[in-house]
Amino acid sequence: MEKVKLSLKDALQLESELNGLVNQQTGEIIYDGFLKQNLSIIKKYELKETVEFLQNERKKVNELKDELIKKHGEDDGKGGLMVRTFDEVVDDKGLVISRKFNEKYLEFDKEYAELLKKEIEFDFPEVTKEDLIRAGETQDDYIVLFKLVKK
């Protein structure tokens, strides 16, 4: 294991690449997950330790995102809160003639982006090109994982 330093944004991306990701609205599989590939049992064990840490980071980020939604959001009419991206400009007949960014959304987006820039350091097992070959064919595009592969 070696220490790696990533932004929270990249760390959350890495967790999805390792563990898999499904679009909650459509059910579409975005990543099968590197852990589901043909890896040695030791490599899977080491990666699972990393995934557990990253899942905890995702939980913290989601809690803070919820705080930002409470701070900048408004009632969605269904008992929840939302941060509207746009405000609509209507004419005297009620027709939408233009849209502009909602100021509260811009504030939310700025604060959330700032959070995702924060860097964290964690242990990551060595992943080599041989591990990738052993893993086999996949449709997954491991954006962050590939950056961490030992050459």
N, C-alpha and C positions, 0 to 999 in steps of 0.2 A: 504494500500500500504506500502511496505517496500523497503528499498534500497537494491539492489543487485549489485554485482560487477562481471562482466564477461569479458573474453577476447573478442576482436572484433570477432574472429573466432566463439566463442560460441554464442555471441549475434546475429550474422548473421544466425547461425543455428537455434536459437530460433525463430527469425522472420519467417523463412521458416516453422517451426513446427506450429507456431500459425496461420499464414496467408495462408499457402499452398504453394506448389512449383511444377512447371511443367518444365520438361526438354524442353528447347526451341528448340532443334534440332529434338527430336523425338515426342514431344507432350505427352510423358508418364507422368502421374501424380505421383510425388514422394511422396508428402504429400498432403492429402486433406485439412489439416489445422484444428487445434483444435478449432478455432473460428466457423467452420462450424458444429461442434458437438452440441448436445442438452445441452446447457448451459443456466443458468439464464441470463436474459437480462442485469442485473447489472454486472454480471461477464464478459459478452461480452463487455459492455461499458468500464469497467476497462482495459480489455485486449487490446481493440482497441487503448486506449491511449498509452499503451506500444508499440504496433505494429507501431503506427505513429512515435514514437521516433526511433524505430529500423529501420524503412524504411529510415528515414533521415540519420542514421548512414551508412546504406548500400549504399545510394547515395554518401556520402562522400568517403567511401572506394572505390567504383567503379571509382570515379573521380581520386583518387590517384593512383589506379591501371592503369588507362589510362595514367597518367603521367609517370609511370614506363615503360609502353609499349613504349611510345614515346622516353624515355631515352635509353632503351635497345633494342628496336625493329629495324626492317629493313623493307623495302618495300616488300609487299607480292606479287607484280606483278599484283594486282587487285585494286590498288588505296588505299590500307590500310596498316597497320603496323602489324607485328607479331614478336613474340620472338620465334625463332626456338629452340626446345628442344635439338636437336641433330645436329651435323655436320657429314656428311658421308665422309668416306675415300674411294676413288676409286682407282682402279689399272689403268695401262696404257691403258686398253681396255674400261675404263669407267664403269666397274662393281663395285658395292659397295662391299667392302671387310670387312668393319667394321663401327661402328658408335661410336662417343664419344659425351659427353655432350658439348653443346655450352657454352662457357664461359659467354657470355652475358645472357643466360638463367639462369645460376647459380647465377649471380649477381642479376638478376630480382627476382628469387625465394627467395634469401636470404633477400632482402629488403621487398618483399611482406609478407614473413613469419614474419618478424620483426613487420610490421604494424599490422598483425592479432593477435600478442601477446599482443598488447596494451590493457590495461584494461579500461573499462568504467563502470560508476555507473549510475543506473537508477531506477525509481520506478517500482515495480512489484507487482501486486495484489496477495493476498493470494490465492493459488490454493491448494485444499485439496483432499484427497482420495475420499471423497464424490462427489466432482466436477467431478473426473474421472469416477466414477460409473455413475453419472447422464449423463455424456457425451455419454456413450454407447460404443458399439463395434466399433473398427476402426482397419485398417491395418497399420496405421501410427506408426512409432517407434519414440517416442518423447524422444530423447537422452538427450537434455538439459532440457526440460520442466520437465521431471521426477525428475531431480536433485533438482528442485526448489519446488516440491510438499511438503506441510507441512504434517508431519507424525502424 
